[in-house]
Amino acid sequence: MHQQVTISSSPPKPSEFIALRAKVGWGWGETDPKLAQTSLSNSLYCLTAYHRDQLVGMVRVVGDGALFFYIQDLVVDPEFQHNGLGTALMEKLECYLSEVAKPGATVGLFSAQGKEAFYQQFGYTKRTGEPLGLGMCRFI
């Protein structure tokens, strides 16, 4: 991992959140900062990684806090990828989940195509369509 990266359990500023997602091609370059703030505020847990004063990575958990937890927005600045930062964020996130997710809970995520192996190292399994289906989403 890059030196001088600090990970903390606090959400980023909406403008940082929007900019980091845009850096990896997730659009949102014109998202209303108020909408981003609402999204961040409704997170169950958030980790941020800063290099000096620049947001270079983040991950958060959304859900009901009881039975369903979803990993959302694991994103690392392209200049900081492939150096262990995503792994460090996931390891810390897994510590949180091990404390709050009780037996019977489900932790889910949507993986970017080709990134499934990254999540498999943390115990996540790829849904093949049998017996649960592949899952679906709708973008608005």
Phi and psi in radians as a Rosetta constraint file:
Dihedral C 1 N 2 CA 2 C 2 CIRCULARHARMONIC -0.975 0.35
Dihedral N 2 CA 2 C 2 N 3 CIRCULARHARMONIC 2.495 0.35
Dihedral C 2 N 3 CA 3 C 3 CIRCULARHARMONIC -1.201 0.35
Dihedral N 3 CA 3 C 3 N 4 CIRCULARHARMONIC 2.743 0.35
Dihedral C 3 N 4 CA 4 C 4 CIRCULARHARMONIC 1.118 0.35
Dihedral N 4 CA 4 C 4 N 5 CIRCULARHARMONIC 0.521 0.35
Dihedral C 4 N 5 CA 5 C 5 CIRCULARHARMONIC -1.745 0.35
Dihedral N 5 CA 5 C 5 N 6 CIRCULARHARMONIC 2.208 0.35
Dihedral C 5 N 6 CA 6 C 6 CIRCULARHARMONIC -1.929 0.35
Dihedral N 6 CA 6 C 6 N 7 CIRCULARHARMONIC 2.203 0.35
Dihedral C 6 N 7 CA 7 C 7 CIRCULARHARMONIC -1.844 0.35
Dihedral N 7 CA 7 C 7 N 8 CIRCULARHARMONIC 2.290 0.35
Dihedral C 7 N 8 CA 8 C 8 CIRCULARHARMONIC -2.436 0.35
Dihedral N 8 CA 8 C 8 N 9 CIRCULARHARMONIC 2.824 0.35
Dihedral C 8 N 9 CA 9 C 9 CIRCULARHARMONIC -1.689 0.35
Dihedral N 9 CA 9 C 9 N 10 CIRCULARHARMONIC 1.195 0.35
Dihedral C 9 N 10 CA 10 C 10 CIRCULARHARMONIC -2.504 0.35
Dihedral N 10 CA 10 C 10 N 11 CIRCULARHARMONIC 2.575 0.35
Dihedral C 10 N 11 CA 11 C 11 CIRCULARHARMONIC -1.310 0.35
Dihedral N 11 CA 11 C 11 N 12 CIRCULARHARMONIC 2.717 0.35
Dihedral C 11 N 12 CA 12 C 12 CIRCULARHARMONIC -1.378 0.35
Dihedral N 12 CA 12 C 12 N 13 CIRCULARHARMONIC 2.966 0.35
Dihedral C 12 N 13 CA 13 C 13 CIRCULARHARMONIC -1.219 0.35
Dihedral N 13 CA 13 C 13 N 14 CIRCULARHARMONIC 2.590 0.35
Dihedral C 13 N 14 CA 14 C 14 CIRCULARHARMONIC -0.935 0.35
Dihedral N 14 CA 14 C 14 N 15 CIRCULARHARMONIC -0.710 0.35
Dihedral C 14 N 15 CA 15 C 15 CIRCULARHARMONIC -1.122 0.35
Dihedral N 15 CA 15 C 15 N 16 CIRCULARHARMONIC -0.629 0.35
Dihedral C 15 N 16 CA 16 C 16 CIRCULARHARMONIC -1.202 0.35
Dihedral N 16 CA 16 C 16 N 17 CIRCULARHARMONIC -0.738 0.35
Dihedral C 16 N 17 CA 17 C 17 CIRCULARHARMONIC -1.024 0.35
Dihedral N 17 CA 17 C 17 N 18 CIRCULARHARMONIC -0.855 0.35
Dihedral C 17 N 18 CA 18 C 18 CIRCULARHARMONIC -1.099 0.35
Dihedral N 18 CA 18 C 18 N 19 CIRCULARHARMONIC -0.782 0.35
Dihedral C 18 N 19 CA 19 C 19 CIRCULARHARMONIC -1.148 0.35
Dihedral N 19 CA 19 C 19 N 20 CIRCULARHARMONIC -0.725 0.35
Dihedral C 19 N 20 CA 20 C 20 CIRCULARHARMONIC -1.160 0.35
Dihedral N 20 CA 20 C 20 N 21 CIRCULARHARMONIC -0.753 0.35
Dihedral C 20 N 21 CA 21 C 21 CIRCULARHARMONIC -1.070 0.35
Dihedral N 21 CA 21 C 21 N 22 CIRCULARHARMONIC -0.692 0.35
Dihedral C 21 N 22 CA 22 C 22 CIRCULARHARMONIC -1.134 0.35
Dihedral N 22 CA 22 C 22 N 23 CIRCULARHARMONIC -0.613 0.35
Dihedral C 22 N 23 CA 23 C 23 CIRCULARHARMONIC -1.065 0.35
Dihedral N 23 CA 23 C 23 N 24 CIRCULARHARMONIC -0.523 0.35
Dihedral C 23 N 24 CA 24 C 24 CIRCULARHARMONIC -1.735 0.35
Dihedral N 24 CA 24 C 24 N 25 CIRCULARHARMONIC 0.186 0.35
Dihedral C 24 N 25 CA 25 C 25 CIRCULARHARMONIC 1.443 0.35
Dihedral N 25 CA 25 C 25 N 26 CIRCULARHARMONIC 0.372 0.35
Dihedral C 25 N 26 CA 26 C 26 CIRCULARHARMONIC -1.586 0.35
Dihedral N 26 CA 26 C 26 N 27 CIRCULARHARMONIC 0.338 0.35
Dihedral C 26 N 27 CA 27 C 27 CIRCULARHARMONIC 1.161 0.35
Dihedral N 27 CA 27 C 27 N 28 CIRCULARHARMONIC -2.484 0.35
Dihedral C 27 N 28 CA 28 C 28 CIRCULARHARMONIC 1.140 0.35
Dihedral N 28 CA 28 C 28 N 29 CIRCULARHARMONIC 0.153 0.35
Dihedral C 28 N 29 CA 29 C 29 CIRCULARHARMONIC -1.041 0.35
Dihedral N 29 CA 29 C 29 N 30 CIRCULARHARMONIC -0.419 0.35
Dihedral C 29 N 30 CA 30 C 30 CIRCULARHARMONIC -1.998 0.35
Dihedral N 30 CA 30 C 30 N 31 CIRCULARHARMONIC 0.344 0.35
Dihedral C 30 N 31 CA 31 C 31 CIRCULARHARMONIC -1.147 0.35
Dihedral N 31 CA 31 C 31 N 32 CIRCULARHARMONIC 2.447 0.35
Dihedral C 31 N 32 CA 32 C 32 CIRCULARHARMONIC -1.088 0.35
Dihedral N 32 CA 32 C 32 N 33 CIRCULARHARMONIC 2.133 0.35
Dihedral C 32 N 33 CA 33 C 33 CIRCULARHARMONIC -0.987 0.35
Dihedral N 33 CA 33 C 33 N 34 CIRCULARHARMONIC -0.522 0.35
Dihedral C 33 N 34 CA 34 C 34 CIRCULARHARMONIC -1.167 0.35
Dihedral N 34 CA 34 C 34 N 35 CIRCULARHARMONIC -0.678 0.35
Dihedral C 34 N 35 CA 35 C 35 CIRCULARHARMONIC -1.142 0.35
Dihedral N 35 CA 35 C 35 N 36 CIRCULARHARMONIC -0.748 0.35
Dihedral C 35 N 36 CA 36 C 36 CIRCULARHARMONIC -1.080 0.35
Dihedral N 36 CA 36 C 36 N 37 CIRCULARHARMONIC -0.723 0.35
Dihedral C 36 N 37 CA 37 C 37 CIRCULARHARMONIC -1.090 0.35
Dihedral N 37 CA 37 C 37 N 38 CIRCULARHARMONIC -0.742 0.35
Dihedral C 37 N 38 CA 38 C 38 CIRCULARHARMONIC -1.085 0.35
Dihedral N 38 CA 38 C 38 N 39 CIRCULARHARMONIC -0.759 0.35
Dihedral C 38 N 39 CA 39 C 39 CIRCULARHARMONIC -1.046 0.35
Dihedral N 39 CA 39 C 39 N 40 CIRCULARHARMONIC -0.846 0.35
Dihedral C 39 N 40 CA 40 C 40 CIRCULARHARMONIC -1.120 0.35
Dihedral N 40 CA 40 C 40 N 41 CIRCULARHARMONIC -0.727 0.35
Dihedral C 40 N 41 CA 41 C 41 CIRCULARHARMONIC -1.129 0.35
Dihedral N 41 CA 41 C 41 N 42 CIRCULARHARMONIC -0.492 0.35
Dihedral C 41 N 42 CA 42 C 42 CIRCULARHARMONIC -1.523 0.35
Dihedral N 42 CA 42 C 42 N 43 CIRCULARHARMONIC 0.053 0.35
Dihedral C 42 N 43 CA 43 C 43 CIRCULARHARMONIC -1.212 0.35
Dihedral N 43 CA 43 C 43 N 44 CIRCULARHARMONIC 2.565 0.35
Dihedral C 43 N 44 CA 44 C 44 CIRCULARHARMONIC -1.354 0.35
Dihedral N 44 CA 44 C 44 N 45 CIRCULARHARMONIC -0.593 0.35
Dihedral C 44 N 45 CA 45 C 45 CIRCULARHARMONIC -2.767 0.35
Dihedral N 45 CA 45 C 45 N 46 CIRCULARHARMONIC 2.530 0.35
Dihedral C 45 N 46 CA 46 C 46 CIRCULARHARMONIC -2.518 0.35
Dihedral N 46 CA 46 C 46 N 47 CIRCULARHARMONIC 2.385 0.35
Dihedral C 46 N 47 CA 47 C 47 CIRCULARHARMONIC -2.065 0.35
Dihedral N 47 CA 47 C 47 N 48 CIRCULARHARMONIC 2.420 0.35
Dihedral C 47 N 48 CA 48 C 48 CIRCULARHARMONIC -2.204 0.35
Dihedral N 48 CA 48 C 48 N 49 CIRCULARHARMONIC 2.618 0.35
Dihedral C 48 N 49 CA 49 C 49 CIRCULARHARMONIC -2.168 0.35
Dihedral N 49 CA 49 C 49 N 50 CIRCULARHARMONIC 2.184 0.35
Dihedral C 49 N 50 CA 50 C 50 CIRCULARHARMONIC -2.086 0.35
Dihedral N 50 CA 50 C 50 N 51 CIRCULARHARMONIC 2.421 0.35
Dihedral C 50 N 51 CA 51 C 51 CIRCULARHARMONIC -1.933 0.35
Dihedral N 51 CA 51 C 51 N 52 CIRCULARHARMONIC 1.969 0.35
Dihedral C 51 N 52 CA 52 C 52 CIRCULARHARMONIC 1.004 0.35
Dihedral N 52 CA 52 C 52 N 53 CIRCULARHARMONIC -2.072 0.35
Dihedral C 52 N 53 CA 53 C 53 CIRCULARHARMONIC -1.871 0.35
Dihedral N 53 CA 53 C 53 N 54 CIRCULARHARMONIC 0.259 0.35
Dihedral C 53 N 54 CA 54 C 54 CIRCULARHARMONIC -1.842 0.35
Dihedral N 54 CA 54 C 54 N 55 CIRCULARHARMONIC 2.249 0.35
Dihedral C 54 N 55 CA 55 C 55 CIRCULARHARMONIC -1.210 0.35
Dihedral N 55 CA 55 C 55 N 56 CIRCULARHARMONIC 2.097 0.35
Dihedral C 55 N 56 CA 56 C 56 CIRCULARHARMONIC -2.071 0.35
Dihedral N 56 CA 56 C 56 N 57 CIRCULARHARMONIC -0.088 0.35
Dihedral C 56 N 57 CA 57 C 57 CIRCULARHARMONIC -2.977 0.35
Dihedral N 57 CA 57 C 57 N 58 CIRCULARHARMONIC 2.747 0.35
Dihedral C 57 N 58 CA 58 C 58 CIRCULARHARMONIC -2.880 0.35
Dihedral N 58 CA 58 C 58 N 59 CIRCULARHARMONIC 2.841 0.35
Dihedral C 58 N 59 CA 59 C 59 CIRCULARHARMONIC -2.739 0.35
Dihedral N 59 CA 59 C 59 N 60 CIRCULARHARMONIC 2.631 0.35
Dihedral C 59 N 60 CA 60 C 60 CIRCULARHARMONIC -2.544 0.35
Dihedral N 60 CA 60 C 60 N 61 CIRCULARHARMONIC 2.895 0.35
Dihedral C 60 N 61 CA 61 C 61 CIRCULARHARMONIC -2.078 0.35
Dihedral N 61 CA 61 C 61 N 62 CIRCULARHARMONIC 2.317 0.35
Dihedral C 61 N 62 CA 62 C 62 CIRCULARHARMONIC -2.115 0.35
Dihedral N 62 CA 62 C 62 N 63 CIRCULARHARMONIC 2.845 0.35
Dihedral C 62 N 63 CA 63 C 63 CIRCULARHARMONIC 2.530 0.35
Dihedral N 63 CA 63 C 63 N 64 CIRCULARHARMONIC -2.834 0.35
Dihedral C 63 N 64 CA 64 C 64 CIRCULARHARMONIC -1.656 0.35
Dihedral N 64 CA 64 C 64 N 65 CIRCULARHARMONIC -0.104 0.35
Dihedral C 64 N 65 CA 65 C 65 CIRCULARHARMONIC 1.335 0.35
Dihedral N 65 CA 65 C 65 N 66 CIRCULARHARMONIC 0.133 0.35
Dihedral C 65 N 66 CA 66 C 66 CIRCULARHARMONIC -2.293 0.35
Dihedral N 66 CA 66 C 66 N 67 CIRCULARHARMONIC -1.205 0.35
Dihedral C 66 N 67 CA 67 C 67 CIRCULARHARMONIC -1.778 0.35
Dihedral N 67 CA 67 C 67 N 68 CIRCULARHARMONIC -0.451 0.35
Dihedral C 67 N 68 CA 68 C 68 CIRCULARHARMONIC -2.264 0.35
Dihedral N 68 CA 68 C 68 N 69 CIRCULARHARMONIC 2.184 0.35
Dihedral C 68 N 69 CA 69 C 69 CIRCULARHARMONIC -2.252 0.35
Dihedral N 69 CA 69 C 69 N 70 CIRCULARHARMONIC 2.352 0.35
Dihedral C 69 N 70 CA 70 C 70 CIRCULARHARMONIC -2.217 0.35
Dihedral N 70 CA 70 C 70 N 71 CIRCULARHARMONIC 2.250 0.35
Dihedral C 70 N 71 CA 71 C 71 CIRCULARHARMONIC -1.395 0.35
Dihedral N 71 CA 71 C 71 N 72 CIRCULARHARMONIC 2.217 0.35
Dihedral C 71 N 72 CA 72 C 72 CIRCULARHARMONIC -2.301 0.35
Dihedral N 72 CA 72 C 72 N 73 CIRCULARHARMONIC 2.525 0.35
Dihedral C 72 N 73 CA 73 C 73 CIRCULARHARMONIC 1.013 0.35
Dihedral N 73 CA 73 C 73 N 74 CIRCULARHARMONIC 0.768 0.35
Dihedral C 73 N 74 CA 74 C 74 CIRCULARHARMONIC -1.316 0.35
Dihedral N 74 CA 74 C 74 N 75 CIRCULARHARMONIC 1.874 0.35
Dihedral C 74 N 75 CA 75 C 75 CIRCULARHARMONIC -2.440 0.35
Dihedral N 75 CA 75 C 75 N 76 CIRCULARHARMONIC 2.343 0.35
Dihedral C 75 N 76 CA 76 C 76 CIRCULARHARMONIC -2.226 0.35
Dihedral N 76 CA 76 C 76 N 77 CIRCULARHARMONIC 2.297 0.35
Dihedral C 76 N 77 CA 77 C 77 CIRCULARHARMONIC -0.882 0.35
Dihedral N 77 CA 77 C 77 N 78 CIRCULARHARMONIC 2.313 0.35
Dihedral C 77 N 78 CA 78 C 78 CIRCULARHARMONIC -0.900 0.35
Dihedral N 78 CA 78 C 78 N 79 CIRCULARHARMONIC -0.571 0.35
Dihedral C 78 N 79 CA 79 C 79 CIRCULARHARMONIC -1.230 0.35
Dihedral N 79 CA 79 C 79 N 80 CIRCULARHARMONIC -0.249 0.35
Dihedral C 79 N 80 CA 80 C 80 CIRCULARHARMONIC -2.006 0.35
Dihedral N 80 CA 80 C 80 N 81 CIRCULARHARMONIC 0.133 0.35
Dihedral C 80 N 81 CA 81 C 81 CIRCULARHARMONIC -1.359 0.35
Dihedral N 81 CA 81 C 81 N 82 CIRCULARHARMONIC 2.763 0.35
Dihedral C 81 N 82 CA 82 C 82 CIRCULARHARMONIC 1.139 0.35
Dihedral N 82 CA 82 C 82 N 83 CIRCULARHARMONIC 0.518 0.35
Dihedral C 82 N 83 CA 83 C 83 CIRCULARHARMONIC -2.271 0.35
Dihedral N 83 CA 83 C 83 N 84 CIRCULARHARMONIC 0.250 0.35
Dihedral C 83 N 84 CA 84 C 84 CIRCULARHARMONIC 1.625 0.35
Dihedral N 84 CA 84 C 84 N 85 CIRCULARHARMONIC -0.002 0.35
Dihedral C 84 N 85 CA 85 C 85 CIRCULARHARMONIC -1.196 0.35
Dihedral N 85 CA 85 C 85 N 86 CIRCULARHARMONIC -0.757 0.35
Dihedral C 85 N 86 CA 86 C 86 CIRCULARHARMONIC -1.067 0.35
Dihedral N 86 CA 86 C 86 N 87 CIRCULARHARMONIC -0.707 0.35
Dihedral C 86 N 87 CA 87 C 87 CIRCULARHARMONIC -1.108 0.35
Dihedral N 87 CA 87 C 87 N 88 CIRCULARHARMONIC -0.773 0.35
Dihedral C 87 N 88 CA 88 C 88 CIRCULARHARMONIC -1.076 0.35
Dihedral N 88 CA 88 C 88 N 89 CIRCULARHARMONIC -0.725 0.35
Dihedral C 88 N 89 CA 89 C 89 CIRCULARHARMONIC -1.116 0.35
Dihedral N 89 CA 89 C 89 N 90 CIRCULARHARMONIC -0.766 0.35
Dihedral C 89 N 90 CA 90 C 90 CIRCULARHARMONIC -1.152 0.35
Dihedral N 90 CA 90 C 90 N 91 CIRCULARHARMONIC -0.685 0.35
Dihedral C 90 N 91 CA 91 C 91 CIRCULARHARMONIC -1.067 0.35
Dihedral N 91 CA 91 C 91 N 92 CIRCULARHARMONIC -0.766 0.35
Dihedral C 91 N 92 CA 92 C 92 CIRCULARHARMONIC -1.172 0.35
Dihedral N 92 CA 92 C 92 N 93 CIRCULARHARMONIC -0.669 0.35
Dihedral C 92 N 93 CA 93 C 93 CIRCULARHARMONIC -1.124 0.35
Dihedral N 93 CA 93 C 93 N 94 CIRCULARHARMONIC -0.708 0.35
Dihedral C 93 N 94 CA 94 C 94 CIRCULARHARMONIC -1.109 0.35
Dihedral N 94 CA 94 C 94 N 95 CIRCULARHARMONIC -0.586 0.35
Dihedral C 94 N 95 CA 95 C 95 CIRCULARHARMONIC -1.079 0.35
Dihedral N 95 CA 95 C 95 N 96 CIRCULARHARMONIC -0.785 0.35
Dihedral C 95 N 96 CA 96 C 96 CIRCULARHARMONIC -1.046 0.35
Dihedral N 96 CA 96 C 96 N 97 CIRCULARHARMONIC -0.858 0.35
Dihedral C 96 N 97 CA 97 C 97 CIRCULARHARMONIC -1.095 0.35
Dihedral N 97 CA 97 C 97 N 98 CIRCULARHARMONIC -0.618 0.35
Dihedral C 97 N 98 CA 98 C 98 CIRCULARHARMONIC -1.152 0.35
Dihedral N 98 CA 98 C 98 N 99 CIRCULARHARMONIC -0.417 0.35
Dihedral C 98 N 99 CA 99 C 99 CIRCULARHARMONIC -1.480 0.35
Dihedral N 99 CA 99 C 99 N 100 CIRCULARHARMONIC -0.631 0.35
Dihedral C 99 N 100 CA 100 C 100 CIRCULARHARMONIC -1.798 0.35
Dihedral N 100 CA 100 C 100 N 101 CIRCULARHARMONIC -0.500 0.35
Dihedral C 100 N 101 CA 101 C 101 CIRCULARHARMONIC -1.468 0.35
Dihedral N 101 CA 101 C 101 N 102 CIRCULARHARMONIC 2.006 0.35
Dihedral C 101 N 102 CA 102 C 102 CIRCULARHARMONIC -1.623 0.35
Dihedral N 102 CA 102 C 102 N 103 CIRCULARHARMONIC 2.866 0.35
Dihedral C 102 N 103 CA 103 C 103 CIRCULARHARMONIC -0.900 0.35
Dihedral N 103 CA 103 C 103 N 104 CIRCULARHARMONIC 2.332 0.35
Dihedral C 103 N 104 CA 104 C 104 CIRCULARHARMONIC 1.738 0.35
Dihedral N 104 CA 104 C 104 N 105 CIRCULARHARMONIC -0.233 0.35
Dihedral C 104 N 105 CA 105 C 105 CIRCULARHARMONIC -1.357 0.35
Dihedral N 105 CA 105 C 105 N 106 CIRCULARHARMONIC 2.763 0.35
Dihedral C 105 N 106 CA 106 C 106 CIRCULARHARMONIC -2.099 0.35
Dihedral N 106 CA 106 C 106 N 107 CIRCULARHARMONIC 2.337 0.35
Dihedral C 106 N 107 CA 107 C 107 CIRCULARHARMONIC -1.989 0.35
Dihedral N 107 CA 107 C 107 N 108 CIRCULARHARMONIC 2.123 0.35
Dihedral C 107 N 108 CA 108 C 108 CIRCULARHARMONIC -2.145 0.35
Dihedral N 108 CA 108 C 108 N 109 CIRCULARHARMONIC 2.943 0.35
Dihedral C 108 N 109 CA 109 C 109 CIRCULARHARMONIC -2.842 0.35
Dihedral N 109 CA 109 C 109 N 110 CIRCULARHARMONIC 2.788 0.35
Dihedral C 109 N 110 CA 110 C 110 CIRCULARHARMONIC -1.874 0.35
Dihedral N 110 CA 110 C 110 N 111 CIRCULARHARMONIC 2.123 0.35
Dihedral C 110 N 111 CA 111 C 111 CIRCULARHARMONIC -1.644 0.35
Dihedral N 111 CA 111 C 111 N 112 CIRCULARHARMONIC 2.460 0.35
Dihedral C 111 N 112 CA 112 C 112 CIRCULARHARMONIC -1.137 0.35
Dihedral N 112 CA 112 C 112 N 113 CIRCULARHARMONIC 2.580 0.35
Dihedral C 112 N 113 CA 113 C 113 CIRCULARHARMONIC -0.995 0.35
Dihedral N 113 CA 113 C 113 N 114 CIRCULARHARMONIC 2.295 0.35
Dihedral C 113 N 114 CA 114 C 114 CIRCULARHARMONIC 1.530 0.35
Dihedral N 114 CA 114 C 114 N 115 CIRCULARHARMONIC -0.078 0.35
Dihedral C 114 N 115 CA 115 C 115 CIRCULARHARMONIC -1.834 0.35
Dihedral N 115 CA 115 C 115 N 116 CIRCULARHARMONIC 0.103 0.35
Dihedral C 115 N 116 CA 116 C 116 CIRCULARHARMONIC -1.027 0.35
Dihedral N 116 CA 116 C 116 N 117 CIRCULARHARMONIC -0.687 0.35
Dihedral C 116 N 117 CA 117 C 117 CIRCULARHARMONIC -1.062 0.35
Dihedral N 117 CA 117 C 117 N 118 CIRCULARHARMONIC -0.574 0.35
Dihedral C 117 N 118 CA 118 C 118 CIRCULARHARMONIC -1.023 0.35
Dihedral N 118 CA 118 C 118 N 119 CIRCULARHARMONIC -0.818 0.35
Dihedral C 118 N 119 CA 119 C 119 CIRCULARHARMONIC -1.313 0.35
Dihedral N 119 CA 119 C 119 N 120 CIRCULARHARMONIC -0.484 0.35
Dihedral C 119 N 120 CA 120 C 120 CIRCULARHARMONIC -1.088 0.35
Dihedral N 120 CA 120 C 120 N 121 CIRCULARHARMONIC -0.532 0.35
Dihedral C 120 N 121 CA 121 C 121 CIRCULARHARMONIC -1.147 0.35
Dihedral N 121 CA 121 C 121 N 122 CIRCULARHARMONIC -0.269 0.35
Dihedral C 121 N 122 CA 122 C 122 CIRCULARHARMONIC -1.779 0.35
Dihedral N 122 CA 122 C 122 N 123 CIRCULARHARMONIC 0.148 0.35
Dihedral C 122 N 123 CA 123 C 123 CIRCULARHARMONIC 1.694 0.35
Dihedral N 123 CA 123 C 123 N 124 CIRCULARHARMONIC 0.087 0.35
Dihedral C 123 N 124 CA 124 C 124 CIRCULARHARMONIC -1.456 0.35
Dihedral N 124 CA 124 C 124 N 125 CIRCULARHARMONIC 2.519 0.35
Dihedral C 124 N 125 CA 125 C 125 CIRCULARHARMONIC -1.985 0.35
Dihedral N 125 CA 125 C 125 N 126 CIRCULARHARMONIC 2.524 0.35
Dihedral C 125 N 126 CA 126 C 126 CIRCULARHARMONIC -1.334 0.35
Dihedral N 126 CA 126 C 126 N 127 CIRCULARHARMONIC 2.280 0.35
Dihedral C 126 N 127 CA 127 C 127 CIRCULARHARMONIC -1.427 0.35
Dihedral N 127 CA 127 C 127 N 128 CIRCULARHARMONIC 2.102 0.35
Dihedral C 127 N 128 CA 128 C 128 CIRCULARHARMONIC -1.570 0.35
Dihedral N 128 CA 128 C 128 N 129 CIRCULARHARMONIC -0.183 0.35
Dihedral C 128 N 129 CA 129 C 129 CIRCULARHARMONIC 1.897 0.35
Dihedral N 129 CA 129 C 129 N 130 CIRCULARHARMONIC -0.288 0.35
Dihedral C 129 N 130 CA 130 C 130 CIRCULARHARMONIC -2.117 0.35
Dihedral N 130 CA 130 C 130 N 131 CIRCULARHARMONIC 2.262 0.35
Dihedral C 130 N 131 CA 131 C 131 CIRCULARHARMONIC -1.609 0.35
Dihedral N 131 CA 131 C 131 N 132 CIRCULARHARMONIC -0.079 0.35
Dihedral C 131 N 132 CA 132 C 132 CIRCULARHARMONIC -1.625 0.35
Dihedral N 132 CA 132 C 132 N 133 CIRCULARHARMONIC -0.102 0.35
Dihedral C 132 N 133 CA 133 C 133 CIRCULARHARMONIC 1.472 0.35
Dihedral N 133 CA 133 C 133 N 134 CIRCULARHARMONIC 2.970 0.35
Dihedral C 133 N 134 CA 134 C 134 CIRCULARHARMONIC -1.524 0.35
Dihedral N 134 CA 134 C 134 N 135 CIRCULARHARMONIC -0.256 0.35
Dihedral C 134 N 135 CA 135 C 135 CIRCULARHARMONIC 1.592 0.35
Dihedral N 135 CA 135 C 135 N 136 CIRCULARHARMONIC 2.822 0.35
Dihedral C 135 N 136 CA 136 C 136 CIRCULARHARMONIC -2.569 0.35
Dihedral N 136 CA 136 C 136 N 137 CIRCULARHARMONIC 2.822 0.35
Dihedral C 136 N 137 CA 137 C 137 CIRCULARHARMONIC -2.660 0.35
Dihedral N 137 CA 137 C 137 N 138 CIRCULARHARMONIC 2.893 0.35
Dihedral C 137 N 138 CA 138 C 138 CIRCULARHARMONIC -2.382 0.35
Dihedral N 138 CA 138 C 138 N 139 CIRCULARHARMONIC 2.190 0.35
Dihedral C 138 N 139 CA 139 C 139 CIRCULARHARMONIC -1.652 0.35
Dihedral N 139 CA 139 C 139 N 140 CIRCULARHARMONIC 2.332 0.35
